[in-house]
């Protein structure tokens, strides 16, 4: 599982590039290999508090993705 900021950036870049090209992406997290379909929904959320700021990137597919539309 990616643990450093650099490893996570590499994983995000690879997923983004594959989805941008219209291809599915495969990632390994823990002991699981996950296939992210080309038509997965990607959303980004920004939150700003008094002391912290946060960007959340969410990738969904399947029933959760269909229900959100």
N, C-alpha and C positions, 0 to 999 in steps of 0.2 A: 504494500500500500504506500502511495506517495506520502512522504512526511515533511520534506523540506519545501520551502516556497518555490525553489527552482524545479523540483520534481512535479509539483502541482501545476506550475506554469507550463511545463512540457506536456503534461497530460491534457490540459485545457487547450493548448495550441493544436495538438494532434486531433482532438475531437472536433474542434472548430474547423480545421482545414478539411477533414473528411466530410462533415456535414455541409460545408460550403460547396464542396464538389458534388454533392448529391449522393454520397456514399455512406454506408453504415460505418460505425467505428466500434472497435473492440478495445475495452480497457480491462485491466486486472486490478481489482481492489480486494485486498486481503487474500483469501483463498478462492475468490470467485472471478470468473471471466465473464464480463458483461457485454452483450451486443447491443449497441445503441443504434436503432434503425435510422436510416437517412431522413425520414420524415418526422423525427422526434421534435417536440416543441422545446425551444430554449427561451427562457425568460431571465430577466435581470432585475433586481430590486435594490434600491439604495435607501439606507436609513442613516440618519444623522442625529446623534444625541448631543448632550452638552459636553461629554468627554470622549465619545467614540463615534466612529463612522464605520459603516459596514456595507459591503456589496455582496449580495447573494446571487449566485448563478444556479439556475435550476433547469434540469433536463428531464422531461417527462415523455412517456409514450404509453401506448396501450389504453386501458380503460380510464386511467387518471387523465391522460392527455385528451382523450375524446370528450370526457365529461366537462373539462375546463373550457371547451370552445362554445 
